[in-house]
């Protein structure tokens, strides 16, 4: 009889959601557990979060209002958890007295910073959920890593993506490319914009304000945009920006900031929407390996 009671107790516990919540092994682990519950429309209760994140340092941010509350605005309040090079930000959002949580996880290492987040969809007038998505952002000074991640993205398969990478490779190698050469690769006309940028130049560890003239060439087709920037003096290419506005909306950029400041270096960046948390996890593994 006692054995039967014990077995029944175990079965009941297994069937009850939230019967036992163990502390997350890492803030990355906590992020994906929270996202899994939210994706499955399960409640992410305060009690659940306290158990999941017990022992991690937490800083409560200030409550703020975004927009007009009577016209679609909302109240938000962030809670930031930290653990060495990891950070998890849980932002409580209140829309029409309905609370939800938006999680964002980020990690810094010698290769740069990686962040992922989950945006919960809202029900539109058509009764369908929109605005839902898994985001991925990576900044790095490693052009090989930049290319590896790009090759994994479905949103980077536009016809100009390979040309973007060719230009990025040249910038990383400090090799110049004439705009006419790039135009012949793209087969499109461009628009031109000239502007000045304010910079801080470091001389003997002192900041000195300076201005530099830049020229931006913009190419566009139905889905893609490619911006190439040159330093006017010397006609030296220093930056390329690529945007693919298909369903995943992928943005990539590469710039040799060392040409503008002697304390800067190569910078690459990727921002995109993904289809699932599994793809987030795969890219996070590549970005932080």
C-alpha positions as CSV (number, residue, x, y, z in Angstrom):
1,X,0.0,0.0,0.0
2,X,2.8,2.4,0.9
3,X,4.6,1.6,-2.4
4,X,1.4,2.3,-4.3
5,X,1.0,5.8,-2.6
6,X,4.6,6.6,-3.4
7,X,4.2,5.6,-7.1
8,X,1.0,7.6,-7.4
9,X,2.7,10.6,-5.8
10,X,5.5,10.4,-8.4
11,X,3.0,10.1,-11.3
12,X,1.0,13.1,-10.0
13,X,4.2,15.1,-9.7
14,X,5.3,14.2,-13.3
15,X,1.9,15.3,-14.6
16,X,1.9,18.7,-12.8
17,X,3.6,21.5,-14.7
18,X,6.0,23.3,-12.4
19,X,6.1,20.6,-9.8
20,X,9.9,21.0,-9.6
21,X,12.0,23.7,-11.1
22,X,15.8,23.4,-11.0
23,X,18.2,26.3,-11.1
24,X,19.3,27.1,-14.7
25,X,22.8,25.8,-15.5
26,X,23.6,29.1,-17.1
27,X,21.8,32.3,-18.2
28,X,21.8,30.8,-21.7
29,X,20.0,27.7,-20.4
30,X,17.5,30.0,-18.6
31,X,16.8,32.0,-21.8
32,X,16.0,28.9,-23.8
33,X,13.8,27.4,-21.0
34,X,11.8,30.7,-20.8
35,X,11.5,30.9,-24.6
36,X,10.3,27.2,-24.8
37,X,7.5,27.9,-22.3
38,X,6.4,31.1,-24.0
39,X,6.5,29.4,-27.4
40,X,4.2,26.7,-26.0
41,X,1.9,29.3,-24.5
42,X,2.7,28.2,-21.0
43,X,2.7,30.5,-18.1
44,X,6.1,32.0,-17.0
45,X,5.2,32.8,-13.4
46,X,7.2,34.8,-10.9
47,X,7.7,31.7,-8.8
48,X,9.0,29.8,-11.7
49,X,11.5,32.6,-12.5
50,X,12.7,32.9,-8.9
51,X,13.5,29.2,-8.8
52,X,15.1,29.1,-12.3
53,X,17.3,32.1,-11.7
54,X,18.1,31.7,-8.0
55,X,21.6,32.6,-7.1
56,X,22.2,34.9,-10.1
57,X,22.8,38.6,-9.6
58,X,19.8,40.7,-10.5
59,X,19.4,44.5,-11.0
60,X,15.9,45.9,-11.2
61,X,15.5,48.7,-13.7
62,X,13.2,51.7,-13.7
63,X,9.7,51.4,-14.9
64,X,9.0,53.5,-18.0
65,X,6.2,54.3,-20.3
66,X,6.5,53.9,-24.1
67,X,4.1,55.9,-26.2
68,X,0.6,57.0,-25.3
69,X,-1.1,54.3,-23.1
70,X,-4.5,55.2,-24.5
71,X,-3.2,54.7,-28.1
72,X,-1.3,51.5,-28.1
73,X,1.5,52.4,-25.7
74,X,2.8,50.3,-22.9
75,X,4.6,50.2,-19.6
76,X,7.9,48.3,-19.4
77,X,10.4,47.4,-16.6
78,X,13.7,45.5,-17.2
79,X,15.3,43.0,-14.8
80,X,19.0,42.3,-15.6
81,X,20.7,39.1,-14.5
82,X,24.5,38.7,-14.9
83,X,27.0,35.9,-14.6
84,X,30.6,36.6,-15.7
85,X,30.3,37.3,-19.5
86,X,26.6,36.4,-19.7
87,X,23.6,38.7,-19.4
88,X,19.9,38.0,-19.4
89,X,17.4,40.9,-19.5
90,X,13.8,40.1,-18.8
91,X,11.6,43.0,-19.7
92,X,8.1,43.0,-18.2
93,X,5.7,44.6,-20.6
94,X,2.1,45.7,-19.8
95,X,-0.3,46.2,-22.7
96,X,-3.9,47.0,-21.7
97,X,-3.3,45.5,-18.2
98,X,-2.0,42.3,-19.7
99,X,1.6,41.4,-18.7
100,X,4.1,39.6,-20.8
101,X,7.9,39.0,-20.6
102,X,10.4,39.7,-23.4
103,X,13.7,37.8,-22.9
104,X,17.1,38.9,-24.3
105,X,20.3,37.0,-23.8
106,X,23.8,38.3,-24.6
107,X,27.4,37.1,-24.2
108,X,30.7,38.8,-24.7
109,X,34.0,37.2,-25.5
110,X,37.3,38.0,-27.3
111,X,35.5,37.7,-30.7
112,X,32.9,40.4,-29.9
113,X,29.3,40.3,-28.6
114,X,26.3,38.1,-29.5
115,X,22.7,38.6,-28.5
116,X,19.5,36.7,-29.1
117,X,15.9,37.6,-28.2
118,X,12.4,36.5,-28.5
119,X,9.5,38.8,-29.5
120,X,6.1,37.5,-28.6
121,X,3.5,38.1,-31.3
122,X,0.3,40.1,-31.0
123,X,-3.1,39.3,-32.3
124,X,-4.0,41.7,-35.2
125,X,-7.4,42.8,-36.5
126,X,-7.4,39.8,-38.8
127,X,-7.2,37.4,-35.9
128,X,-3.7,36.2,-36.8
129,X,-0.6,36.5,-34.8
130,X,2.1,38.8,-36.1
131,X,5.3,40.5,-34.9
132,X,6.5,37.2,-33.4
133,X,10.1,36.3,-34.0
134,X,13.5,35.1,-32.9
135,X,16.3,37.6,-33.4
136,X,20.1,37.2,-33.7
137,X,22.7,39.9,-33.6
138,X,26.5,39.4,-33.8
139,X,29.3,42.0,-33.8
140,X,32.9,40.9,-34.2
141,X,36.3,41.8,-35.6
142,X,36.6,38.3,-37.2
143,X,35.8,38.3,-40.9
144,X,36.0,34.5,-41.1
145,X,33.4,34.2,-38.4
146,X,31.2,36.8,-40.1
147,X,31.3,34.8,-43.3
148,X,30.6,31.5,-41.5
149,X,27.5,32.9,-39.8
150,X,26.3,34.5,-43.0
151,X,26.5,31.2,-44.9
152,X,24.1,29.7,-42.3
153,X,21.4,32.4,-42.8
154,X,18.5,31.8,-45.3
155,X,18.0,35.6,-45.4
156,X,21.5,36.2,-46.8
157,X,20.9,34.3,-50.0
158,X,20.1,37.3,-52.2
159,X,21.8,37.8,-55.5
160,X,24.0,40.6,-54.0
161,X,25.1,38.7,-50.9
162,X,28.2,37.2,-52.6
163,X,29.2,40.6,-53.9
164,X,28.8,42.0,-50.3
165,X,31.1,39.3,-49.1
166,X,33.6,40.1,-51.8
167,X,33.7,43.7,-50.9
168,X,33.9,42.8,-47.1
169,X,36.9,40.6,-47.8
170,X,38.7,43.4,-49.6
171,X,37.9,45.8,-46.7
172,X,39.2,43.3,-44.2
173,X,42.4,42.9,-46.2
174,X,42.7,46.7,-46.5
175,X,42.4,46.4,-50.3
176,X,40.7,49.2,-52.2
177,X,37.9,48.7,-54.8
178,X,36.9,51.3,-57.3
179,X,33.1,52.1,-57.4
180,X,33.0,51.4,-61.2
181,X,34.3,47.9,-60.5
182,X,31.6,47.3,-57.9
183,X,29.0,48.7,-60.3
184,X,30.0,46.3,-63.0
185,X,29.5,43.4,-60.6
186,X,26.0,44.6,-59.5
187,X,24.9,45.7,-62.9
188,X,22.8,48.6,-61.4
189,X,22.9,52.4,-61.3
190,X,23.6,54.1,-58.0
191,X,22.8,57.3,-56.1
192,X,25.5,59.4,-54.4
193,X,25.6,61.2,-51.1
194,X,28.5,63.2,-49.7
195,X,28.6,64.2,-46.0
196,X,30.9,65.0,-43.2
197,X,31.3,62.8,-40.1
198,X,32.6,64.0,-36.7
199,X,35.3,61.8,-35.3
200,X,37.5,61.6,-32.2
201,X,41.2,61.1,-33.2
202,X,43.5,59.9,-30.5
203,X,46.9,61.6,-30.3
204,X,49.2,60.9,-27.4
205,X,46.2,59.4,-25.5
206,X,44.3,62.6,-25.9
207,X,41.0,63.0,-27.7
208,X,40.9,65.5,-30.5
209,X,37.7,66.3,-32.5
210,X,38.1,66.1,-36.2
211,X,35.8,65.9,-39.3
212,X,36.2,63.8,-42.3
213,X,34.4,63.9,-45.7
214,X,32.7,60.6,-46.8
215,X,31.0,59.6,-50.0
216,X,28.2,57.0,-49.9
217,X,27.1,55.1,-53.0
218,X,23.7,53.3,-52.8
219,X,22.5,50.4,-55.0
220,X,19.0,49.0,-54.7
221,X,16.8,46.3,-56.2
222,X,13.4,45.0,-55.2
223,X,14.6,43.3,-52.0
224,X,18.2,44.4,-51.4
225,X,20.2,47.5,-50.6
226,X,23.9,47.8,-50.8
227,X,25.7,50.9,-49.5
228,X,29.4,51.5,-50.1
229,X,31.2,54.3,-48.3
230,X,34.5,55.9,-49.3
231,X,36.8,58.3,-47.5
232,X,36.8,61.2,-50.0
233,X,40.5,62.0,-49.5
234,X,42.3,59.2,-51.4
235,X,39.0,57.6,-52.5
236,X,39.5,54.8,-50.0
237,X,36.7,52.3,-49.4
238,X,36.1,51.8,-45.7
239,X,32.5,50.5,-45.2
240,X,29.9,48.3,-46.8
241,X,26.3,47.8,-45.7
242,X,23.9,45.1,-46.9
243,X,20.2,44.8,-46.3
244,X,17.9,42.0,-47.5
245,X,14.3,42.9,-46.8
246,X,12.8,39.5,-47.5
247,X,10.8,37.5,-44.9
248,X,13.8,37.2,-42.5
249,X,15.2,40.8,-42.9
250,X,19.0,40.3,-42.8
251,X,21.4,43.2,-42.3
252,X,25.1,42.9,-42.5
253,X,27.9,45.4,-42.4
254,X,31.7,45.5,-42.5
255,X,33.9,48.5,-41.8
256,X,37.6,49.2,-41.4
257,X,37.3,51.8,-38.6
258,X,41.1,51.8,-38.3
259,X,41.1,54.1,-41.3
260,X,39.1,56.7,-39.3
261,X,40.7,56.4,-35.9
262,X,44.0,54.9,-34.7
263,X,42.3,53.2,-31.7
264,X,39.7,51.4,-33.8
265,X,39.9,48.2,-35.9
266,X,37.8,46.0,-38.3
267,X,34.2,45.7,-37.4
268,X,31.6,43.3,-38.7
269,X,27.9,43.0,-37.8
270,X,24.9,40.8,-38.5
271,X,21.3,41.3,-37.4
272,X,18.5,39.0,-38.6
273,X,15.2,37.3,-37.7
274,X,15.2,33.5,-37.4
275,X,12.5,30.9,-37.6
276,X,13.1,29.1,-34.4
277,X,15.0,28.9,-31.1
278,X,16.8,25.8,-32.4
279,X,18.4,28.0,-35.1
280,X,19.2,30.6,-32.5
281,X,21.0,27.9,-30.4
282,X,23.0,26.7,-33.5
283,X,24.2,30.2,-34.4
284,X,25.0,31.1,-30.8
285,X,27.2,28.0,-30.7
286,X,29.0,29.1,-33.8
287,X,29.3,32.7,-32.7
288,X,30.7,31.9,-29.2
289,X,32.8,28.7,-29.9
